[in-house]
Amino acid sequence: MINVKKNGSFDILLAGISLFDCFPGVDGRAIRPLSVMVQNVDFGFSIKYSLDFGEIWLIIKEDENLVIETNCIGFSTSPYSVNPIQSAVIEAIDGIFIQRMGLRGEYGYFDINNTKFKTSKVESVGITSLKSNSGSLTISAFTHDQMTNIYSIEPSFQENYSVLFSAGFNLERTRSGDFSLPSINFISSEKMQDGLSYAANETAIAMKARPQNHQTRIWSSWYYRFNYMTYDVLKEYLEGFGKSSAKESLFDYIQIDAGYATAPGDWLSVNTQWPGGLKIAFDLIKSYGYKPGIWIAPFVVGNNSKLYIEHPDYVLFDLSGKPVIEKKFYEWNKPWPNFDTEYYILDTSNPGAMEYIIGIFKSLKEQGALLFKTDFMLWGMVDSTKVKRYCEGKTSVEYFRELIVNIRNAIGEESYLLGCIAPFLPFVSVADGMRIAGDVVSSYETSHVKMLASKFIGANYFNHIYWENDPDVFIIRDFDTNLKPFEARAMAIFQAFTGGITGTSDPLFKSSEKLIEFFKFLTPQKIVKPYYPFFEENRDEIVACISENKKHIVMVFNPGDTKIMRKYTLKRLLDIEKAYIIEIQSQKPSMDLTEEFYTEIDGHDCALYYIDENERIVESPNNLWGRI
């Protein structure tokens, strides 16, 4: 329901949530129109706001969902942002879903009483969802290839405390005259996950996403060899995989990670660890039946690189005319085996820089690479008002999209493009896979694991819709690790349960046969995707369910340090009345038909349950997913 007033303000009442006194804003402030014209039309309302620098037309459509279309006419100025809704008062919300630009920062579901909402402004990128006691209201644009779509929630202490909501787009002062903004859609749903998934599906359709029809398996060199992968080690590992039970096609790709180049930016100039060059390494990988993969950070340019020395104009400059320094490493602990002390950002608005980096991708493809892990991609999303580009006039999103579309064209449709530390939404239609959280490490740090867990859950709604989510590698080796065996097992199960890419950096052929079988146990034979029954609750444990044909798998993961004891009803978890249950690890015979079950889990551990609505479960299959 929408209520439009004569002064041009309007109220939105949907899913038990109220947005009062909605009004457009420019550059973060509500507009002061010279006049307002409100018209009732067949599909809803048309509102024209006449300003001293142009006009804003809002068309509000009431159909299956509420839609706000925004047209800006005759703007004599170039605004930084235009918000169809500026500082509306929200009432009757219990929680908020926040999405970041990419994996940096916290994202996921938060209770409205969370301290961050009481003290400061919080922004959500591309999508948000508001929860009431009667449902959820998901708000999202469906196209994200030109400008950044921002939703902000901030406290107000004028008179009584209230929460203010704004929705709009950052244009970065690139538009004037006549221009339109993407539509903003309001989607009501009983459950927040359903609203988020609906918006993701509509975004995938609008942007022509390329979801995968199978789940990809990758071996990456980084998390065990790090910078010190060599051709000889690669040969040793490939031979080892071939001689052990790991030879049963555990991986689709063998990916060489960072540490091969003489300097970031000089990606075709390999160091002494690869004396024959990358083509010979790629050929070796193919000879063992795998597809070759390579890591590359397109925007990263080292200050000692040949690229920067010969083409200092290829990097991004700040407003004072100096190179933008994204990272400094003046001490001994440098991230890669080179002597660069400063890292700059490639300015792909420079035609020479664009031609150079696309030439790198073309060469790597010609040498045999079929997987490209593109890292530090958020470096390319620099606000165009805060830097000097070689060619100006576009938003950071437009510059970014130009690069990644050119990369896709250079590597071909048959290649796999994996984004990492990347902006999510601008990558839709280009990426095949996407890292959704920070690095997994070989020690259990509760705060780090909880951060990973919240992002795994928060990114679930777009998995296998935009691309395959990448929960990072499983670290299950039984040597050179600080993880206790049960911690490694629990983390790997939790990662596998995301239904994303399956991968590791472990030299599995050096591990026990039991661990190799465990890796096989976790590898899905088809696409799987979980549902989180407690998505809209703040709980100590994480519960995920995967269901098909009245067969279910339930995982309960305890990321905390202390033991938990819980009782679950099948109605709450799976919306079923009774079923047979077996706990996978203990292999105890399945219970009689039951409505509930209890679990007791130590800190850092997890439990798995098979649940069948029709038949008693005798034993667990060799693969976790074997019963669905």
C-alpha positions in Angstrom: 0.0 0.0 0.0 1.2 3.5 -0.8 -0.2 6.8 0.3 0.8 9.9 -1.7 0.3 13.4 -0.2 -0.2 16.7 -1.9 3.3 18.0 -0.9 4.9 15.0 -2.9 5.8 13.0 0.2 4.5 9.4 0.4 4.2 6.6 2.8 4.9 2.9 2.0 3.1 0.3 4.1 4.2 -3.2 3.1 4.9 -6.5 5.0 4.0 -4.9 8.3 6.7 -2.3 7.8 6.0 1.5 7.5 8.2 4.0 5.7 6.8 7.4 6.5 7.4 10.8 4.8 9.4 9.4 1.8 10.8 12.2 -0.3 13.5 12.4 -2.9 17.0 13.7 -2.1 20.0 15.0 -4.0 23.6 14.8 -2.6 22.3 13.4 0.7 19.7 16.1 1.4 16.0 16.2 0.8 15.1 18.4 -2.1 13.3 21.7 -1.8 11.0 21.7 -4.8 9.6 24.9 -6.3 6.4 23.1 -7.1 5.0 19.5 -6.9 2.5 17.9 -9.2 0.9 14.6 -8.1 -1.2 12.6 -10.6 -3.1 9.3 -10.1 -2.4 7.0 -13.1 -3.7 3.5 -13.9 -0.7 1.8 -12.4 -0.2 4.0 -9.4 1.1 7.5 -9.1 3.3 10.0 -11.0 5.0 12.8 -9.0 6.9 15.7 -10.6 9.2 17.8 -8.4 10.3 21.1 -10.1 13.7 22.3 -8.8 15.8 25.3 -9.5 18.3 23.0 -11.4 15.9 20.6 -13.1 13.0 18.2 -12.5 12.7 14.8 -10.8 9.8 12.5 -11.9 8.9 9.6 -9.7 6.6 6.9 -11.2 5.4 4.6 -8.5 3.8 1.4 -9.7 1.7 -0.9 -7.6 1.5 -4.3 -9.1 2.8 -7.7 -7.8 5.5 -5.6 -6.2 5.9 -1.9 -5.6 8.3 -0.3 -8.1 9.8 3.2 -8.1 11.1 4.6 -11.4 13.1 7.8 -11.3 13.7 10.2 -14.2 15.8 13.3 -13.9 15.1 16.0 -16.5 17.1 19.1 -17.5 19.6 18.9 -14.6 22.0 21.9 -14.9 24.3 20.3 -12.3 26.0 16.9 -12.0 24.9 15.5 -8.6 27.0 13.1 -6.7 23.9 11.1 -5.7 20.2 11.0 -6.3 17.9 9.2 -3.8 14.2 8.5 -4.7 13.8 8.1 -0.9 15.7 10.4 1.4 15.5 10.0 5.2 12.2 8.3 5.5 11.2 7.2 9.0 11.0 3.4 9.5 8.6 1.9 11.9 7.9 -1.6 13.1 11.2 -3.3 12.1 12.9 -6.0 14.1 16.0 -6.6 12.0 17.9 -5.6 8.8 19.9 -7.5 6.2 23.0 -5.6 5.2 25.1 -6.4 2.0 28.5 -4.9 1.4 30.1 -4.0 -1.9 32.1 -7.3 -1.6 33.5 -9.4 1.1 35.0 -6.6 3.1 33.2 -5.7 6.3 30.4 -7.4 8.1 27.3 -8.4 6.2 24.2 -10.6 6.8 21.3 -10.3 9.2 21.4 -8.0 12.2 18.9 -7.3 15.0 17.7 -3.7 14.9 18.9 -3.3 18.5 22.5 -4.0 17.5 24.7 -1.2 18.7 25.8 -0.2 15.2 22.3 0.9 14.3 21.9 2.9 17.5 25.1 4.9 17.0 26.0 5.3 13.4 24.9 5.2 9.7 25.1 1.8 8.1 25.0 1.3 4.3 23.9 -1.7 2.3 25.0 -2.1 -1.3 22.6 -3.2 -4.0 20.0 -4.8 -1.8 18.6 -4.7 1.7 15.8 -6.4 3.6 13.7 -5.2 6.6 12.1 -7.6 9.0 8.9 -7.1 10.9 6.8 -9.4 13.1 4.7 -10.3 10.1 7.1 -10.6 7.3 10.0 -9.1 5.4 10.4 -6.3 2.8 13.3 -6.8 0.5 14.4 -3.7 -1.5 16.7 -3.8 -4.5 17.5 -2.6 -7.9 17.9 -5.3 -10.5 20.7 -3.8 -12.7 24.1 -2.8 -11.4 26.3 -2.1 -14.4 26.4 1.7 -14.3 26.2 3.1 -10.8 26.3 1.9 -7.1 22.9 1.3 -5.5 23.0 2.3 -1.8 20.5 1.8 1.0 21.3 3.6 4.3 19.9 3.1 7.8 20.9 5.7 10.4 19.7 6.9 13.8 18.0 10.2 14.3 17.9 11.9 17.7 15.6 14.9 16.7 12.8 15.0 19.2 12.4 11.2 19.8 14.8 8.5 18.7 13.9 7.1 15.3 15.5 5.2 12.4 15.9 6.9 9.0 16.0 5.1 5.7 17.4 6.3 2.3 17.5 4.5 -1.0 19.3 5.7 -4.2 22.3 5.8 -6.4 25.8 7.2 -6.5 26.4 8.9 -9.9 29.8 10.3 -8.9 29.0 13.6 -10.7 28.9 11.9 -14.1 25.3 12.8 -15.2 23.6 16.0 -16.1 20.8 16.9 -18.5 18.3 14.1 -18.8 19.0 10.7 -17.3 17.2 7.8 -15.6 18.0 5.6 -12.6 17.4 1.9 -12.4 14.1 1.0 -10.9 13.9 0.2 -7.1 11.8 -2.8 -6.3 10.0 -3.6 -3.0 9.3 -7.3 -2.5 7.1 -8.6 0.3 7.7 -12.1 1.6 7.0 -14.2 4.7 10.6 -15.2 5.1 13.6 -12.9 4.4 15.6 -15.6 2.6 12.8 -15.9 0.1 12.7 -12.2 -0.7 16.4 -12.1 -1.1 16.4 -15.0 -3.5 13.6 -13.5 -5.5 15.6 -10.3 -5.9 18.7 -12.3 -6.8 16.8 -14.2 -9.5 15.4 -11.0 -11.0 18.9 -9.4 -11.0 20.3 -12.5 -12.7 17.7 -12.3 -15.4 18.2 -8.6 -15.9 22.0 -8.8 -16.0 22.1 -12.2 -17.8 24.1 -14.0 -15.1 26.0 -17.2 -16.0 25.3 -19.7 -13.2 27.1 -23.0 -13.3 25.4 -26.4 -13.9 27.8 -28.3 -11.7 30.0 -27.6 -8.7 33.6 -26.9 -9.5 36.6 -28.5 -7.8 39.9 -26.6 -7.5 43.3 -27.4 -6.1 45.2 -24.1 -5.4 48.8 -23.8 -4.5 48.4 -20.8 -2.1 47.3 -22.2 1.3 50.2 -24.6 1.7 53.0 -23.5 -0.7 52.0 -19.7 -0.6 54.7 -17.7 -2.6 56.9 -20.8 -2.9 55.2 -22.9 -5.5 57.7 -24.0 -8.1 57.6 -26.1 -11.3 59.4 -29.0 -9.6 56.9 -29.0 -6.7 54.0 -28.9 -9.2 55.5 -31.9 -10.9 55.9 -33.7 -7.5 52.3 -33.0 -6.6 50.8 -34.1 -9.9 52.8 -37.3 -9.7 51.7 -37.8 -6.1 48.0 -37.3 -6.9 48.4 -39.8 -9.7 49.9 -42.5 -7.5 47.5 -42.2 -4.6 43.8 -42.8 -4.2 43.5 -39.1 -4.9 43.9 -39.9 -8.6 40.2 -40.6 -8.8 39.6 -37.1 -10.4 39.3 -35.1 -7.2 39.8 -31.8 -9.0 38.7 -30.1 -12.2 41.5 -27.4 -12.1 45.0 -27.2 -10.7 45.6 -23.5 -10.1 49.0 -21.8 -9.7 48.6 -18.9 -7.2 50.6 -15.8 -6.4 54.4 -15.8 -6.4 55.2 -16.6 -10.0 55.7 -13.1 -11.3 58.8 -10.9 -10.9 56.6 -8.0 -9.8 52.8 -7.4 -9.6 52.0 -5.9 -13.0 54.7 -7.8 -14.9 52.5 -10.9 -15.0 54.2 -12.5 -18.0 57.7 -12.0 -16.5 58.1 -15.2 -14.4 60.7 -15.6 -11.7 63.3 -18.4 -11.3 60.8 -20.7 -9.6 59.3 -21.3 -13.1 62.4 -21.6 -15.3 60.5 -22.9 -18.3 57.7 -20.3 -18.1 54.0 -20.8 -17.5 53.2 -22.6 -20.8 55.3 -25.6 -19.8 53.6 -25.7 -16.4 50.1 -25.5 -18.0 51.1 -28.3 -20.4 52.2 -30.4 -17.5 48.9 -29.9 -15.7 47.0 -30.9 -18.8 49.1 -34.0 -19.3 47.7 -35.3 -16.0 44.1 -34.7 -17.0 43.5 -31.4 -15.2 42.6 -27.9 -16.5 45.3 -25.3 -15.8 44.5 -22.2 -13.6 46.4 -19.1 -12.8 46.1 -16.3 -10.2 46.4 -12.7 -11.3 45.6 -9.3 -9.7 44.8 -7.0 -12.7 44.7 -3.7 -10.8 47.9 -4.2 -8.7 51.0 -2.5 -10.0 54.3 -2.7 -8.0 56.5 0.4 -7.8 59.5 -1.6 -9.0 57.7 -3.3 -11.9 58.8 -2.8 -15.4 55.2 -1.7 -16.2 55.3 1.2 -13.8 58.9 2.2 -14.6 58.1 2.4 -18.4 54.5 3.6 -18.1 54.0 5.7 -14.9 50.9 7.2 -16.6 49.2 3.8 -16.5 48.3 4.1 -12.8 45.6 6.0 -10.9 46.4 9.5 -9.5 45.0 11.3 -6.5 43.6 14.8 -6.8 47.0 16.3 -6.0 48.6 14.4 -9.0 50.4 11.7 -7.1 50.0 8.0 -7.6 47.3 6.5 -5.4 49.2 4.1 -3.0 46.8 1.3 -2.1 49.2 -0.6 0.0 52.6 0.1 1.6 55.2 -2.5 2.6 58.2 -0.7 4.0 59.2 -3.5 6.4 60.5 -7.0 5.8 57.2 -8.8 5.7 56.2 -8.2 2.1 53.3 -10.3 0.7 55.0 -11.5 -2.5 58.6 -12.5 -3.3 59.6 -9.2 -4.8 61.1 -5.9 -3.7 58.1 -3.6 -4.3 57.4 -1.3 -1.3 54.4 0.4 -2.7 51.4 -0.9 -4.8 49.5 1.3 -7.2 46.2 0.9 -9.0 46.1 0.3 -12.8 44.0 3.0 -14.4 42.1 1.2 -17.1 40.5 4.4 -18.4 43.9 4.8 -20.1 43.6 3.0 -23.4 47.2 1.9 -23.2 46.7 0.4 -19.7 43.6 -1.4 -20.8 45.3 -2.8 -23.9 48.2 -4.0 -21.7 46.2 -5.9 -19.1 43.9 -7.5 -21.7 47.0 -8.5 -23.6 48.2 -10.3 -20.5 44.9 -12.3 -20.2 45.0 -13.2 -23.9 48.6 -14.4 -23.6 47.8 -16.5 -20.5 44.9 -18.0 -22.4 47.0 -18.8 -25.4 49.6 -20.5 -23.2 46.8 -22.8 -21.9 45.2 -21.3 -18.8 41.5 -22.1 -18.5 40.8 -20.8 -15.0 41.6 -17.2 -14.0 41.4 -16.2 -10.3 41.3 -12.4 -10.4 42.2 -11.0 -7.0 42.1 -7.6 -5.3 39.4 -6.5 -7.7 37.9 -4.0 -5.2 41.0 -1.9 -5.9 39.3 -1.0 -9.2 36.2 0.4 -7.5 37.6 3.9 -6.6 35.1 6.7 -6.5 35.6 8.8 -9.6 35.3 12.1 -7.7 38.3 11.2 -5.5 40.9 10.5 -8.1 42.3 11.7 -11.5 41.7 9.2 -14.3 43.4 9.4 -17.7 39.9 9.7 -19.2 37.2 11.1 -17.0 33.4 11.1 -17.2 32.3 7.6 -16.0 31.4 6.1 -12.7 33.7 3.6 -10.9 31.2 0.9 -11.8 31.3 1.7 -15.5 35.1 1.7 -15.6 35.1 -1.6 -13.7 32.6 -3.2 -16.0 34.6 -2.2 -19.0 37.6 -4.1 -17.7 35.9 -7.3 -16.6 33.8 -7.5 -19.8 37.0 -7.1 -21.8 38.6 -9.8 -19.7 35.7 -12.2 -20.3 36.0 -11.5 -24.1 39.8 -12.1 -23.9 39.6 -15.5 -22.1 36.5 -16.8 -23.9 33.3 -18.3 -22.8 34.9 -21.7 -22.1 37.2 -20.3 -19.4 36.3 -20.1 -15.7 36.6 -16.6 -14.2 36.8 -16.5 -10.4 36.5 -13.2 -8.6 38.2 -12.6 -5.3 38.2 -9.5 -3.0 35.8 -8.3 -5.6 32.6 -6.1 -5.9 29.8 -8.6 -6.1 27.0 -7.0 -8.2 29.2 -5.4 -11.0 30.6 -8.9 -11.6 27.2 -10.5 -12.4 27.1 -11.8 -16.0 30.9 -12.1 -16.1 32.0 -14.3 -13.2 31.6 -18.0 -12.9 32.6 -18.1 -9.2 33.1 -15.6 -6.4 34.9 -15.6 -3.1 32.4 -14.6 -0.4 34.6 -14.2 2.7 38.1 -13.8 3.9 40.9 -16.4 3.9 40.6 -19.7 5.8 43.6 -20.3 8.0 45.3 -23.3 9.6 44.3 -22.3 13.1 41.0 -21.9 14.8 40.3 -18.3 15.8 36.8 -18.0 17.1 36.2 -14.4 16.0 37.6 -15.1 12.6 35.5 -18.2 12.1 32.3 -16.4 13.2 33.0 -13.7 10.7 33.5 -16.3 8.0 30.3 -18.0 9.1 28.1 -14.9 8.9 29.3 -14.2 5.4 28.8 -17.7 4.2 25.2 -17.4 5.4 24.8 -13.8 4.2 25.9 -14.7 0.6 23.8 -17.9 0.4 20.8 -16.2 -1.4 22.8 -15.6 -4.6 24.7 -18.9 -4.7 24.1 -20.7 -8.0 22.1 -17.7 -9.2 24.8 -15.2 -9.9 27.6 -17.8 -9.9 29.1 -20.4 -7.6 30.1 -19.1 -4.2 33.6 -19.8 -3.1 33.9 -20.5 0.6 37.7 -20.9 0.2 39.8 -24.0 0.6 39.3 -26.9 3.0 42.4 -27.3 5.2 42.1 -30.9 6.3 45.8 -32.0 6.2 47.1 -33.8 9.3 50.5 -32.1 9.3 51.7 -28.5 9.3 48.5 -27.2 10.9 47.4 -25.8 14.2 43.9 -27.1 13.6 42.8 -30.0 15.8 41.5 -32.9 13.7 37.9 -32.3 14.8 38.2 -28.5 14.1 39.5 -29.2 10.6 36.7 -31.7 10.0 34.0 -29.3 11.3 35.2 -26.3 9.3 35.4 -28.4 6.1 31.9 -29.7 6.6 30.6 -26.2 7.2 32.3 -24.9 4.1 31.1 -27.9 2.0 27.6 -27.2 3.3 27.6 -23.8 1.6 27.1 -25.7 -1.6 29.9 -23.8 -3.3 33.2 -24.5 -4.9 35.1 -27.5 -3.4 38.8 -26.9 -3.1 42.0 -27.4 -1.1 45.7 -26.6 -1.2 46.6 -29.7 0.8 49.0 -32.2 -0.8 46.4 -34.9 -0.2 48.7 -37.7 -1.4 50.9 -37.0 1.7 47.9 -37.4 4.0 46.3 -40.5 5.2 43.9 -42.5 3.1 41.2 -41.6 5.6 41.6 -37.8 4.8 41.5 -38.4 1.1 38.3 -40.4 1.6 37.0 -37.5 3.7 37.6 -35.0 0.9 35.7 -37.3 -1.5 32.9 -37.6 1.1 32.5 -33.8 1.1 32.5 -33.3 -2.7 29.0 -32.9 -4.1 28.0 -35.0 -7.1 25.5 -32.3 -8.2 24.4 -28.8 -7.2 23.4 -28.4 -3.6 22.3 -25.3 -1.8 21.3 -25.0 1.9 18.5 -23.3 3.7 19.1 -21.6 7.1 16.0 -22.0 9.3 17.3 -19.5 11.9 18.5 -16.9 9.3 16.5 -14.1 11.1 17.8 -15.0 14.5 21.0 -14.3 16.5 22.0 -17.7 17.8 25.2 -19.3 19.1 25.0 -22.2 16.6 24.5 -22.4 12.9 21.9 -24.8 11.4 21.8 -25.5 7.7 19.4 -27.9 5.9 19.5 -29.4 2.4 16.4 -31.2 1.1 15.3 -33.1 -1.9 12.5 -35.7 -2.5 11.6 -35.8 1.2 15.2 -36.6 2.1 17.1 -34.1 4.2 20.6 -33.4 5.6 20.9 -31.2 8.6 24.2 -29.7 9.9 24.6 -28.1 13.3 27.9 -26.2 13.7 29.1 -24.7 16.9 31.6 -22.0 16.1 32.0 -20.9 19.7 34.3 -22.0 22.5 31.8 -23.7 24.8 29.5 -26.8 24.5 25.9 -26.3 23.4 22.9 -28.5 24.0 19.8 -28.0 21.8 16.5 -29.5 21.0 15.1 -29.1 17.5 11.6 -29.8 16.1 11.3 -31.1 12.6 8.5 -28.6 12.0 10.7 -25.7 12.8 13.7 -27.0 10.8 12.1 -28.6 7.7 8.3 -27.9 8.0 7.6 -31.6 8.3 5.8 -33.5 11.1 7.7 -36.8 11.6 10.7 -38.6 10.1 13.5 -41.1 10.7 16.8 -39.7 11.8 20.4 -40.9 12.0 23.4 -39.0 13.3 26.1 -39.5 10.6 29.3 -39.6 12.7 28.1 -42.1 15.3 26.3 -44.3 12.7 23.7 -45.2 15.3 20.6 -46.9 13.8 18.0 -44.4 12.8 15.3 -43.5 15.4 11.7 -44.5 15.0 9.5 -41.8 13.5 10.0 -38.7 15.6 9.0 -35.1 15.8 12.2 -33.7 17.4 15.8 -34.5 18.3 18.4 -33.4 20.7 22.1 -32.5 20.0 25.1 -31.8 22.2 28.1 -30.3 20.4 31.5 -29.2 21.8 32.9 -25.8 20.8 34.5 -25.7 17.3 32.7 -28.9 16.3 29.6 -29.9 14.3 27.1 -32.7 13.9 25.4 -34.1 10.8 22.0 -35.8 10.5 20.2 -37.6 7.8 16.5 -37.3 7.9 14.1 -39.4 5.8 10.3 -38.9 5.8 9.6 -42.3 4.2 12.1 -45.0 5.3 14.3 -46.0 8.1 18.0 -45.2 7.5 20.3 -48.2 7.9 23.7 -46.6 7.2 25.3 -43.5 5.8 26.5 -43.5 2.2 30.2 -42.9 1.2 29.3 -39.4 0.0 27.7 -36.8 2.2 25.2 -36.0 -0.5 24.5 -39.6 -1.4 21.0 -39.7 0.0 19.6 -36.6 -1.8 
